[in-house]
Amino acid sequence: MLSPGVQLGNRYRLDERIASGGMGDVWRGTDQVLGRTVAVKSLLPALLDEPGFAERFRGEARTMATINHPGVVDVYDFGNDQHIAFLVMEYVEGDPLSATLSRVGRLTPARTMALVAQAADALHAAHVKGIVHRDVKPGNLLVRPNGTLVLTDFGIARSDLVGQLTAAGSVLGTASYISPEQATGQVATPASDVYALGVVAYQCLAGRRPFEGDNPLDIAMRHVRETPRPLPSDIPPQVRALVERALAKDPKDRWPSAATLAGAARQLKTALSRQARAGGQAAPISAAPASPAPGRAQVPPPQAPRPVAAPHSPAPAHPPAMGHRPPPSHPPAAPHRPTAVAPAAAGYPRGAATVPPGYAPQPGPSRPVPRRSRSGMVFLVIMLGALVLICSGVISYQLRNNLGAGTPGTLSVPTVTSDALRPDGRDDLVDTAYRRLDQPRPGGDVTTTSEGRQTR
């Protein structure tokens, strides 16, 4: 009886039991030679009584050690000590998928497709080496905290299938994920692992296994005869089609290989993730782009040049004060575009400039209007006032010089009437004006007659 502290092969110390199954128990142990943590799987003593089992298992352990894939657990050693066969493997930090399903019930389609793609890649790496897993189930799929998946327990279910099924409760988990051909006693193939992975995907999406029964044999026969219940209605049609193809009764109707299943699941996961971000519908699994007709060059139609957008100015942190006018923003100058001169033979006048087709004129930069300062305006008004005063003074001075003596700036002009005209054609008004100016009349002295007329 194994217990913590037991050493196997004088090297591996068992520390804690972490899982149990139909083939034995899994322990977390310590490699005392290399000082690293390992996983030790101890096989049931009854399996060693089967003829050739130990030798066959040892050979497959050597083959599994040659698989170099991040999704496949590394096998370090195999031994037999005190009638106990054990397998030493890589210790993976993470939880089995079965524990996650027991805790949350269902997974999203995108998450399910991501896990299926990783598990199918790991299965394909084993199938290339000629190894069929034969026991794909959530308990053998370990998920690390970063979401990566590791497939464990390769090649340990080599004993007769019918004998395992008759052992009450020994392979209950295996019977729930067994393929129809395995249930009928046929040899397991890579298509059998594809079917088992389809059952895992069904359970992740529906929260239940496709078939339930009272005993492992009843469940195995349901895989052969019955059709699984439909997946929930909220599962996308593409995901539903992928799982239904993996669960086909005839191996020929399933995905041709684990690699093709991985590719389809990965493409669906990408489409579902894009749909979740965009809020639309999932794209089809594959779509080939349309190819142009052979022999014809595809010339794109001319397109008008896009106008150059003005650089974006960030909004001010505070609104401008009342009456404040922000400086105008001017768009950048448009690039120089040479104009084409149309030839005269084409019907255009020689030397006429034409605009190229599809050219949209770009608005030129607007020049800012010069703004006069307030101090400049005041200075201009003062200068104009001074100039007016100077001109008025000069005009007044000239008038005083021309008028001579007398009352400065006073000149009375009598009204001209018919009585003011003399018979000899002279004008009394002229004499009166000269008399008031105290200036002699040219041509003689002025005398006044008794009738009041003035004569020379």
C-alpha positions in Angstrom: 0.0 0.0 0.0 1.5 3.3 -1.1 1.5 6.3 1.2 3.3 9.6 1.5 7.0 9.3 2.1 7.4 6.0 0.2 10.4 5.9 -2.2 10.2 4.1 -5.6 13.4 3.0 -7.2 15.4 4.5 -4.4 15.0 7.8 -6.2 11.4 9.1 -6.3 9.7 10.1 -3.1 5.9 10.2 -3.0 4.6 13.4 -1.4 0.9 13.8 -2.1 -1.8 11.8 -4.0 -3.3 14.2 -6.6 -5.6 11.9 -8.7 -7.0 8.4 -9.0 -8.2 6.4 -12.0 -9.0 3.0 -13.4 -5.3 2.4 -14.1 -3.9 3.6 -10.8 -3.1 6.6 -8.8 -1.1 9.8 -9.6 1.2 11.3 -7.0 3.2 14.5 -6.7 6.7 13.4 -5.9 10.3 14.6 -5.8 13.2 13.4 -7.9 15.9 13.2 -5.1 18.7 12.9 -7.6 17.8 16.0 -9.8 15.9 17.8 -7.0 12.8 18.6 -9.1 9.1 18.0 -8.7 7.7 15.1 -10.8 4.4 13.3 -11.3 4.5 9.6 -10.5 1.7 7.3 -11.8 1.5 4.0 -10.1 -0.2 1.2 -11.9 -2.6 -1.2 -10.3 -1.0 -4.5 -9.3 -3.7 -6.4 -11.2 -2.5 -5.0 -14.5 0.9 -6.6 -14.0 -0.7 -10.0 -14.0 -1.8 -9.6 -17.6 0.6 -11.4 -19.9 3.0 -9.0 -21.7 1.5 -5.9 -20.2 4.6 -4.7 -18.4 6.8 -5.2 -21.4 4.4 -3.5 -23.8 3.9 -0.6 -21.5 7.6 -0.1 -21.1 8.0 0.0 -24.9 5.3 2.6 -25.3 6.8 4.7 -22.5 10.0 4.8 -24.5 8.1 5.9 -27.6 6.2 8.6 -25.7 9.5 10.0 -24.5 10.4 10.8 -28.1 7.4 13.1 -28.6 8.6 16.7 -28.4 5.4 18.8 -28.3 4.4 21.5 -25.7 0.9 20.0 -25.5 2.2 16.5 -24.6 3.5 15.7 -21.1 7.1 14.7 -21.0 7.9 11.2 -19.8 11.1 10.9 -17.7 11.4 7.3 -16.5 9.7 4.0 -16.0 10.3 1.4 -13.3 9.1 -1.6 -11.3 9.8 -1.8 -7.6 8.2 -4.2 -5.0 5.7 -5.4 -7.6 4.6 -1.9 -8.3 5.0 -0.5 -11.9 5.3 3.3 -12.1 5.7 6.0 -14.7 7.6 9.2 -13.9 6.3 12.2 -15.9 6.5 16.0 -16.0 4.6 17.7 -13.2 2.2 20.2 -14.7 1.0 23.2 -12.6 -2.7 23.4 -13.3 -6.2 21.9 -12.9 -7.7 19.0 -14.9 -10.5 20.1 -17.2 -12.9 17.8 -15.2 -12.4 20.0 -12.1 -13.2 23.1 -14.1 -16.4 21.6 -15.6 -17.5 20.5 -12.2 -17.1 24.0 -10.9 -18.5 26.1 -13.8 -20.7 23.6 -15.6 -20.3 24.9 -19.2 -17.7 26.8 -21.2 -18.2 29.4 -23.9 -17.9 28.2 -27.5 -14.8 30.3 -28.1 -13.1 28.8 -25.0 -14.1 25.3 -26.0 -12.7 25.7 -29.5 -9.4 27.0 -28.1 -9.1 23.9 -25.8 -10.1 21.5 -28.6 -7.6 23.0 -31.0 -4.7 22.5 -28.4 -5.8 19.0 -27.6 -6.1 18.0 -31.3 -2.6 19.4 -31.9 -1.2 17.2 -29.1 -3.0 14.2 -30.4 -1.7 14.7 -33.9 1.9 14.8 -32.5 1.3 11.4 -30.9 -0.4 10.0 -34.0 2.6 10.9 -36.1 4.7 8.7 -33.8 2.2 5.8 -34.1 0.7 6.3 -30.6 -3.1 6.3 -30.0 -4.1 7.7 -26.7 -7.2 5.6 -26.2 -8.3 7.4 -23.1 -9.0 11.1 -24.0 -11.2 12.6 -21.3 -11.4 15.8 -19.2 -9.4 14.2 -16.4 -6.4 13.7 -18.7 -6.5 17.3 -20.0 -4.5 19.6 -17.7 -5.0 23.4 -18.1 -2.3 25.7 -16.9 -3.1 29.0 -15.3 -2.2 30.8 -18.5 -4.8 28.8 -20.5 -2.4 26.4 -22.2 -3.4 22.7 -22.3 -1.3 19.6 -21.7 -2.5 16.0 -22.6 -1.4 13.3 -20.2 -1.6 9.5 -19.7 -0.7 8.3 -23.2 -0.8 4.7 -24.1 -1.6 3.2 -20.7 -5.0 1.6 -21.6 -3.6 -1.4 -23.5 -5.4 -4.2 -21.6 -8.5 -5.9 -23.1 -11.4 -3.4 -23.4 -14.1 -5.9 -22.6 -12.4 -7.1 -19.5 -12.1 -3.4 -18.3 -15.8 -2.8 -18.9 -16.9 -5.8 -16.9 -14.9 -4.6 -13.9 -17.6 -2.6 -12.0 -16.7 1.1 -11.9 -13.1 0.6 -13.0 -13.3 2.6 -16.3 -16.4 4.6 -15.7 -14.7 7.7 -17.1 -13.4 5.9 -20.1 -16.8 4.3 -21.0 -18.3 7.8 -21.2 -15.9 8.9 -23.9 -15.3 5.6 -25.7 -15.7 5.4 -29.5 -18.2 3.0 -31.1 -15.5 0.9 -32.7 -13.7 0.5 -29.4 -17.0 -0.4 -27.7 -17.5 -3.2 -30.2 -14.0 -4.7 -29.7 -12.3 -3.2 -32.7 -8.8 -1.8 -32.7 -8.5 1.8 -31.7 -7.2 4.2 -34.4 -6.5 7.9 -34.5 -10.1 8.4 -35.5 -11.0 6.9 -32.1 -9.2 9.8 -30.3 -11.0 12.3 -32.6 -14.3 10.8 -31.4 -13.3 11.0 -27.7 -12.3 14.6 -28.2 -15.7 15.3 -29.8 -17.3 13.9 -26.6 -15.2 16.3 -24.5 -16.2 19.3 -26.7 -19.9 18.2 -26.3 -19.6 18.2 -22.5 -17.9 21.6 -22.4 -20.7 23.1 -24.5 -23.7 21.4 -23.0 -22.6 20.9 -19.5 -23.4 17.1 -19.7 -22.1 14.0 -21.5 -23.9 12.9 -24.6 -24.8 9.6 -23.1 -25.6 8.5 -19.5 -26.4 5.0 -18.2 -26.6 2.7 -15.2 -23.2 1.0 -15.8 -20.2 1.4 -18.0 -21.4 -1.3 -20.5 -24.7 0.4 -21.0 -23.0 3.7 -21.6 -20.6 2.1 -24.2 -23.5 0.5 -26.1 -25.3 3.9 -26.3 -22.3 5.2 -28.1 -22.8 2.5 -30.7 -26.6 2.6 -31.1 -28.0 6.1 -30.2 -27.6 9.6 -31.5 -26.5 12.3 -29.0 -29.1 14.8 -27.8 -28.9 18.1 -29.7 -26.6 20.8 -28.3 -28.3 23.8 -26.6 -29.8 26.3 -29.0 -27.3 29.1 -28.1 -24.4 27.2 -29.7 -23.4 28.7 -33.1 -24.2 26.5 -36.1 -20.5 26.2 -37.1 -19.5 24.9 -33.7 -22.5 22.5 -33.7 -21.4 21.2 -37.1 -17.8 20.7 -35.9 -18.8 18.6 -32.9 -21.4 16.6 -34.9 -18.8 15.6 -37.4 -16.4 14.5 -34.7 -19.1 12.3 -33.2 -20.0 10.5 -36.4 -20.6 6.8 -35.8 -18.5 5.8 -38.9 -14.8 6.7 -38.5 -14.8 7.7 -42.2 -17.3 10.4 -41.7 -15.3 12.1 -39.0 -12.5 14.6 -39.4 -9.8 12.9 -41.5 -7.1 13.7 -38.9 -6.6 15.4 -35.6 -4.7 18.1 -37.5 -7.7 19.1 -39.6 -9.9 19.2 -36.5 -7.4 21.5 -34.8 -7.3 23.8 -37.8 -11.1 24.0 -38.0 -11.4 24.6 -34.2 -8.7 27.3 -34.2 -10.4 29.1 -37.2 -13.7 29.0 -35.4 -12.2 30.3 -32.2 -10.8 33.3 -34.1 -14.1 34.0 -35.8 -16.0 33.8 -32.5 -13.5 36.1 -30.8 -13.9 38.7 -33.6 -17.6 38.4 -33.4 -17.5 39.0 -29.6 -15.5 42.2 -30.2 -17.6 43.5 -33.2 -21.0 42.3 -32.0 -21.8 40.7 -35.3 -22.2 37.2 -36.6 -19.5 34.6 -36.9 -17.8 34.4 -40.3 -17.8 31.0 -42.1 -15.0 28.6 -41.5 -13.2 29.2 -44.7 -13.8 31.7 -47.6 -11.6 31.9 -50.7 -11.1 35.3 -52.2 -12.4 35.9 -55.7 -9.7 35.8 -58.4 -9.7 38.1 -61.5 -10.5 36.7 -64.9 -7.4 35.3 -66.6 -5.8 37.3 -69.3 -7.3 40.6 -68.3 -5.4 43.2 -66.3 -7.3 44.6 -63.4 -6.8 48.4 -63.4 -8.3 50.3 -60.5 -10.5 53.2 -61.5 -9.1 56.7 -61.0 -9.9 58.3 -57.7 -10.1 61.9 -56.9 -7.3 63.0 -54.5 -8.5 63.4 -51.0 -8.3 67.0 -49.6 -5.6 67.7 -47.1 -7.2 68.0 -43.7 -6.1 70.8 -41.5 -4.2 69.6 -38.4 -6.4 69.0 -35.5 -6.2 71.6 -32.8 -6.9 70.4 -29.3 -9.7 72.0 -27.4 -8.6 74.6 -24.8 -8.6 73.5 -21.2 -10.8 76.5 -20.3 -13.3 78.4 -22.4 -12.1 81.8 -23.8 -13.0 84.9 -21.9 -15.9 87.2 -23.1 -14.7 89.3 -26.1 -11.6 87.3 -26.6 -10.9 86.3 -30.2 -8.6 83.3 -30.7 -6.1 83.6 -33.5 -7.4 82.2 -36.8 -6.0 78.9 -37.8 -5.0 78.6 -41.5 -4.9 75.3 -43.3 -1.6 74.2 -44.8 -0.8 75.2 -48.3 -1.9 72.7 -50.9 1.0 71.0 -52.8 1.9 72.4 -56.2 0.1 70.6 -59.0 1.5 71.3 -62.5 -1.2 72.0 -65.1 -1.2 70.1 -68.3 -1.1 71.9 -71.6 -3.5 70.3 -74.1 -2.1 69.8 -77.6 -3.7 71.8 -80.5 -4.5 68.5 -82.3 -6.9 67.5 -79.6 -9.1 70.5 -80.2 -7.8 72.8 -77.6 -6.2 76.2 -78.4 -2.5 76.1 -78.2 -1.1 77.1 -74.9 -4.4 76.7 -73.0 -4.1 75.3 -69.6 -6.4 72.6 -68.5 -7.1 71.0 -65.2 -6.2 67.3 -64.9 -9.3 65.0 -64.6 -10.3 64.2 -61.1 -8.4 67.2 -59.7 -10.2 69.1 -57.0 -8.8 72.6 -56.5 -7.4 73.2 -53.1 -8.2 76.5 -51.3 -5.1 78.6 -50.9 -3.9 80.0 -47.6 -5.8 83.1 -46.6 -3.6 86.1 -45.6 -4.4 87.6 -42.3 -5.9 91.1 -42.3 -3.4 93.6 -40.8 -4.7 95.0 -37.6 -4.0 98.7 -36.7 -3.0 99.4 -33.2 -4.9 102.0 -31.1 -1.7 104.0 -30.4 -1.1 104.4 -34.2 -4.7 105.7 -34.7 -4.3 108.3 -32.0 -1.0 109.5 -33.4 -2.6 109.8 -36.9 -5.5 111.9 -35.6 -3.2 114.3 -33.7 -1.1 114.8 -36.9 -4.2 115.5 -39.0 -5.4 118.1 -36.3 -2.1 119.9 -36.3 -2.0 120.0 -40.1 -5.5 121.6 -40.1 -4.5 124.3 -37.6 -1.4 125.1 -39.5 -3.3 125.5 -42.8 -5.9 127.7 -41.1 -3.3 130.0 -39.7 -1.6 130.4 -43.0 -4.9 131.3 -44.8 -5.8 133.8 -42.1 -2.3 135.5 -42.3 -2.6 135.8 -46.1 -6.1 137.4 -45.8 -4.9 140.0 -43.3 -2.0 141.0 -45.6 -4.3 141.4 -48.6 -6.9 143.6 -46.8 -4.4 146.1 -45.4 -5.5 148.7 -42.9 -9.0 149.0 -41.4 -10.9 146.8 -39.3 -9.1 143.5 -39.7 -11.2 140.8 -41.2 -14.2 143.2 -41.9 -15.4 143.9 -45.4 -19.0 145.2 -46.1 -20.3 144.9 -49.6 -23.4 147.0 -50.4 -26.3 145.6 -52.4 -26.1 146.4 -56.1 -29.2 148.3 -57.3 -30.1 150.3 -60.4 -29.4 153.6 -58.6 -25.8 152.7 -58.1 -25.0 152.7 -61.8 -23.8 156.0 -63.2 -24.6 157.3 -66.8 -21.0 157.1 -67.7 -20.9 153.5 -66.9 -19.0 153.7 -63.7 -20.1 152.0 -60.6 -20.6 153.9 -57.4 -20.1 150.7 -55.4 -16.5 150.5 -56.6 -15.8 154.1 -55.4 -17.5 153.4 -52.1 -15.3 150.4 -51.6 -12.2 152.3 -52.3 -13.3 155.1 -50.0 -14.0 152.8 -47.1 -10.5 151.3 -47.6 -9.1 154.8 -47.4 -7.3 154.3 -50.7 -7.3 156.8 -53.6 -9.2 155.9 -56.7 -6.9 155.4 -59.6 -7.3 158.1 -62.1 -8.0 161.2 -60.0 -9.6 162.7 -56.8 -13.1 162.0 -55.8 -15.6 165.1 -55.5 -19.1 165.2 -54.4 -21.8 167.3 -56.2 -24.8 169.0 -54.7 -27.0 166.2 -56.0 -25.0 163.8 -54.0 -23.2 162.3 -56.9 -19.5 161.8 -56.9 -17.3 163.0 -59.7 -13.5 163.0 -60.3 
